[in-house]
Amino acid sequence: GTTSRTPGYAPPEALQGILGQAGDWWSVGITLFEMVTGSHPFKDAQGYWWTEAQIYAHLITNEVDVSPVADERLRLLLRGLLVKDPDHRWGADQVDEWLGGGSPTIHAPEPARVDSSWRFAGFGDGVYTSLSDLGEAFAADWSAAASYLNGRGKDALELALAQTSVAARADALFMQHRRG
């Protein structure tokens, strides 16, 4: 009944305060992934944890990549446990079927939708309704933009960009930046 969580193990719906058994199965999946691979999907190459904002920005447009898991059966289990939609995530029935040698169905996610009413109010005094407007505001005061992006603004911008048509490219840039 508590909303406390460890971001690297919490399900995507936990950010919205949604709790339930489906979230526990997500956490089992993340823990199993870590045990099998010896790494965590939300740590960078140097072993540093991603921030909560980075994790959720990544999960808006991406699935957890289970390709590092060599065993096909374990990969199937992880794909079922790490479905982002809690209504379609595997639970006890599907895990029991898997343990019995079965291959329960894995819900295929729908493509991410881009919100056409995108707004961003994190930089300066403006409210931006397009990426062009935001880019122009950054260009108008590079010093303030650099300061903003070197501070807490980076996480806010990453989450905001994850809801745009450039989500995949933005995520790749932020990932590249994190890796150095």
PyMOL commands that set and color helices and strands:
alter all, ss='L'
color gray80, all
select helices_A, chain A and resi 12-16+21-37+52-61+72-81+92-99+131-140+142-150+153-161+167-179
alter helices_A, ss='H'
color red, helices_A
deselect
rebuild
show_as cartoon
